[in-house]
Amino acid sequence: MRDEVLNCDAPECEHVEKVGVITADMVDMPCPACGSNLLTSEDWVGWKAVSEIMAVVEKIAPDSDGGPKVSMRVGLHGKKTRIEIEQL
């Protein structure tokens, strides 16, 4: 199960918006704390590709088999992607 959030990238703003699932209608959504854009169209295109890969992985290796559980954080900003995986 995924818990998706939008992190504000504005300097000195640390707002995290819990959204459940990131969708196209969130593009250009303003940060409630500072008004900056929480999701650019460029970041949406990158996120959509990563999300599709994650959906395939979830179907292949569901977490209900008793195997190790992991937490994966994906950060997209412009042309940079950061992926962090942690075993729980």
Biotite code that builds the C-alpha atoms (Angstrom):
import biotite.structure as struc

atoms = struc.array([
    struc.Atom([0.000, 0.000, 0.000], chain_id="A", res_id=1, res_name="MET", atom_name="CA", element="C"),
    struc.Atom([1.274, 3.425, -0.863], chain_id="A", res_id=2, res_name="ARG", atom_name="CA", element="C"),
    struc.Atom([0.960, 6.616, 1.131], chain_id="A", res_id=3, res_name="ASP", atom_name="CA", element="C"),
    struc.Atom([1.742, 9.408, -1.287], chain_id="A", res_id=4, res_name="GLU", atom_name="CA", element="C"),
    struc.Atom([2.609, 12.949, -0.270], chain_id="A", res_id=5, res_name="VAL", atom_name="CA", element="C"),
    struc.Atom([3.600, 16.195, -1.926], chain_id="A", res_id=6, res_name="LEU", atom_name="CA", element="C"),
    struc.Atom([6.541, 18.030, -0.349], chain_id="A", res_id=7, res_name="ASN", atom_name="CA", element="C"),
    struc.Atom([6.877, 21.752, -0.846], chain_id="A", res_id=8, res_name="CYS", atom_name="CA", element="C"),
    struc.Atom([10.215, 22.574, -2.505], chain_id="A", res_id=9, res_name="ASP", atom_name="CA", element="C"),
    struc.Atom([10.143, 26.264, -1.640], chain_id="A", res_id=10, res_name="ALA", atom_name="CA", element="C"),
    struc.Atom([13.125, 27.458, 0.390], chain_id="A", res_id=11, res_name="PRO", atom_name="CA", element="C"),
    struc.Atom([12.368, 27.520, 4.118], chain_id="A", res_id=12, res_name="GLU", atom_name="CA", element="C"),
    struc.Atom([9.002, 25.761, 3.666], chain_id="A", res_id=13, res_name="CYS", atom_name="CA", element="C"),
    struc.Atom([8.804, 22.248, 5.038], chain_id="A", res_id=14, res_name="GLU", atom_name="CA", element="C"),
    struc.Atom([5.114, 21.599, 4.350], chain_id="A", res_id=15, res_name="HIS", atom_name="CA", element="C"),
    struc.Atom([4.137, 18.001, 3.514], chain_id="A", res_id=16, res_name="VAL", atom_name="CA", element="C"),
    struc.Atom([0.691, 17.495, 1.985], chain_id="A", res_id=17, res_name="GLU", atom_name="CA", element="C"),
    struc.Atom([-0.737, 13.998, 2.526], chain_id="A", res_id=18, res_name="LYS", atom_name="CA", element="C"),
    struc.Atom([-2.760, 13.199, -0.580], chain_id="A", res_id=19, res_name="VAL", atom_name="CA", element="C"),
    struc.Atom([-3.233, 9.421, -0.607], chain_id="A", res_id=20, res_name="GLY", atom_name="CA", element="C"),
    struc.Atom([-2.634, 9.140, -4.353], chain_id="A", res_id=21, res_name="VAL", atom_name="CA", element="C"),
    struc.Atom([-0.940, 11.768, -6.521], chain_id="A", res_id=22, res_name="ILE", atom_name="CA", element="C"),
    struc.Atom([-3.129, 12.581, -9.553], chain_id="A", res_id=23, res_name="THR", atom_name="CA", element="C"),
    struc.Atom([-2.963, 14.862, -12.590], chain_id="A", res_id=24, res_name="ALA", atom_name="CA", element="C"),
    struc.Atom([-5.508, 17.287, -11.118], chain_id="A", res_id=25, res_name="ASP", atom_name="CA", element="C"),
    struc.Atom([-2.917, 18.164, -8.442], chain_id="A", res_id=26, res_name="MET", atom_name="CA", element="C"),
    struc.Atom([-0.597, 19.803, -10.988], chain_id="A", res_id=27, res_name="VAL", atom_name="CA", element="C"),
    struc.Atom([-0.118, 23.470, -10.022], chain_id="A", res_id=28, res_name="ASP", atom_name="CA", element="C"),
    struc.Atom([-1.753, 22.894, -6.611], chain_id="A", res_id=29, res_name="MET", atom_name="CA", element="C"),
    struc.Atom([-0.591, 25.672, -4.264], chain_id="A", res_id=30, res_name="PRO", atom_name="CA", element="C"),
    struc.Atom([1.118, 24.902, -0.978], chain_id="A", res_id=31, res_name="CYS", atom_name="CA", element="C"),
    struc.Atom([-1.287, 25.806, 1.837], chain_id="A", res_id=32, res_name="PRO", atom_name="CA", element="C"),
    struc.Atom([1.632, 27.092, 3.917], chain_id="A", res_id=33, res_name="ALA", atom_name="CA", element="C"),
    struc.Atom([3.436, 29.364, 1.435], chain_id="A", res_id=34, res_name="CYS", atom_name="CA", element="C"),
    struc.Atom([1.504, 29.363, -1.860], chain_id="A", res_id=35, res_name="GLY", atom_name="CA", element="C"),
    struc.Atom([4.291, 27.805, -3.966], chain_id="A", res_id=36, res_name="SER", atom_name="CA", element="C"),
    struc.Atom([3.485, 25.123, -6.512], chain_id="A", res_id=37, res_name="ASN", atom_name="CA", element="C"),
    struc.Atom([3.452, 21.658, -4.877], chain_id="A", res_id=38, res_name="LEU", atom_name="CA", element="C"),
    struc.Atom([3.470, 19.697, -8.167], chain_id="A", res_id=39, res_name="LEU", atom_name="CA", element="C"),
    struc.Atom([4.782, 21.028, -11.464], chain_id="A", res_id=40, res_name="THR", atom_name="CA", element="C"),
    struc.Atom([3.733, 19.492, -14.777], chain_id="A", res_id=41, res_name="SER", atom_name="CA", element="C"),
    struc.Atom([7.341, 18.355, -15.287], chain_id="A", res_id=42, res_name="GLU", atom_name="CA", element="C"),
    struc.Atom([7.354, 16.611, -11.891], chain_id="A", res_id=43, res_name="ASP", atom_name="CA", element="C"),
    struc.Atom([3.957, 15.041, -12.681], chain_id="A", res_id=44, res_name="TRP", atom_name="CA", element="C"),
    struc.Atom([5.302, 13.462, -15.891], chain_id="A", res_id=45, res_name="VAL", atom_name="CA", element="C"),
    struc.Atom([8.254, 12.007, -13.964], chain_id="A", res_id=46, res_name="GLY", atom_name="CA", element="C"),
    struc.Atom([6.041, 10.818, -11.101], chain_id="A", res_id=47, res_name="TRP", atom_name="CA", element="C"),
    struc.Atom([3.596, 9.129, -13.466], chain_id="A", res_id=48, res_name="LYS", atom_name="CA", element="C"),
    struc.Atom([6.408, 7.028, -14.968], chain_id="A", res_id=49, res_name="ALA", atom_name="CA", element="C"),
    struc.Atom([7.776, 6.044, -11.536], chain_id="A", res_id=50, res_name="VAL", atom_name="CA", element="C"),
    struc.Atom([4.265, 5.274, -10.267], chain_id="A", res_id=51, res_name="SER", atom_name="CA", element="C"),
    struc.Atom([3.610, 2.918, -13.186], chain_id="A", res_id=52, res_name="GLU", atom_name="CA", element="C"),
    struc.Atom([6.839, 1.021, -12.409], chain_id="A", res_id=53, res_name="ILE", atom_name="CA", element="C"),
    struc.Atom([5.877, 0.792, -8.733], chain_id="A", res_id=54, res_name="MET", atom_name="CA", element="C"),
    struc.Atom([2.449, -0.621, -9.654], chain_id="A", res_id=55, res_name="ALA", atom_name="CA", element="C"),
    struc.Atom([4.086, -3.416, -11.658], chain_id="A", res_id=56, res_name="VAL", atom_name="CA", element="C"),
    struc.Atom([6.471, -4.219, -8.791], chain_id="A", res_id=57, res_name="VAL", atom_name="CA", element="C"),
    struc.Atom([3.546, -4.347, -6.333], chain_id="A", res_id=58, res_name="GLU", atom_name="CA", element="C"),
    struc.Atom([1.773, -6.906, -8.530], chain_id="A", res_id=59, res_name="LYS", atom_name="CA", element="C"),
    struc.Atom([4.886, -9.067, -8.867], chain_id="A", res_id=60, res_name="ILE", atom_name="CA", element="C"),
    struc.Atom([5.963, -8.932, -5.215], chain_id="A", res_id=61, res_name="ALA", atom_name="CA", element="C"),
    struc.Atom([3.064, -8.151, -2.864], chain_id="A", res_id=62, res_name="PRO", atom_name="CA", element="C"),
    struc.Atom([4.022, -7.554, 0.777], chain_id="A", res_id=63, res_name="ASP", atom_name="CA", element="C"),
    struc.Atom([1.621, -10.167, 2.159], chain_id="A", res_id=64, res_name="SER", atom_name="CA", element="C"),
    struc.Atom([3.933, -13.138, 1.572], chain_id="A", res_id=65, res_name="ASP", atom_name="CA", element="C"),
    struc.Atom([5.729, -12.796, 4.920], chain_id="A", res_id=66, res_name="GLY", atom_name="CA", element="C"),
    struc.Atom([8.905, -11.551, 3.257], chain_id="A", res_id=67, res_name="GLY", atom_name="CA", element="C"),
    struc.Atom([10.811, -8.435, 4.236], chain_id="A", res_id=68, res_name="PRO", atom_name="CA", element="C"),
    struc.Atom([8.906, -5.165, 4.045], chain_id="A", res_id=69, res_name="LYS", atom_name="CA", element="C"),
    struc.Atom([10.471, -2.041, 2.657], chain_id="A", res_id=70, res_name="VAL", atom_name="CA", element="C"),
    struc.Atom([9.762, 1.644, 2.581], chain_id="A", res_id=71, res_name="SER", atom_name="CA", element="C"),
    struc.Atom([10.543, 3.461, -0.647], chain_id="A", res_id=72, res_name="MET", atom_name="CA", element="C"),
    struc.Atom([10.712, 7.229, -0.990], chain_id="A", res_id=73, res_name="ARG", atom_name="CA", element="C"),
    struc.Atom([10.843, 8.785, -4.431], chain_id="A", res_id=74, res_name="VAL", atom_name="CA", element="C"),
    struc.Atom([11.712, 12.436, -4.805], chain_id="A", res_id=75, res_name="GLY", atom_name="CA", element="C"),
    struc.Atom([11.264, 14.185, -8.142], chain_id="A", res_id=76, res_name="LEU", atom_name="CA", element="C"),
    struc.Atom([12.275, 17.727, -8.828], chain_id="A", res_id=77, res_name="HIS", atom_name="CA", element="C"),
    struc.Atom([12.816, 18.907, -12.370], chain_id="A", res_id=78, res_name="GLY", atom_name="CA", element="C"),
    struc.Atom([15.213, 16.523, -14.070], chain_id="A", res_id=79, res_name="LYS", atom_name="CA", element="C"),
    struc.Atom([16.499, 14.967, -10.830], chain_id="A", res_id=80, res_name="LYS", atom_name="CA", element="C"),
    struc.Atom([15.055, 11.811, -9.255], chain_id="A", res_id=81, res_name="THR", atom_name="CA", element="C"),
    struc.Atom([16.038, 10.521, -5.828], chain_id="A", res_id=82, res_name="ARG", atom_name="CA", element="C"),
    struc.Atom([15.063, 7.018, -4.653], chain_id="A", res_id=83, res_name="ILE", atom_name="CA", element="C"),
    struc.Atom([15.597, 5.833, -1.073], chain_id="A", res_id=84, res_name="GLU", atom_name="CA", element="C"),
    struc.Atom([14.771, 2.252, -0.036], chain_id="A", res_id=85, res_name="ILE", atom_name="CA", element="C"),
    struc.Atom([14.765, 1.158, 3.599], chain_id="A", res_id=86, res_name="GLU", atom_name="CA", element="C"),
    struc.Atom([14.074, -2.342, 4.935], chain_id="A", res_id=87, res_name="GLN", atom_name="CA", element="C"),
    struc.Atom([11.568, -2.227, 7.786], chain_id="A", res_id=88, res_name="LEU", atom_name="CA", element="C"),
])
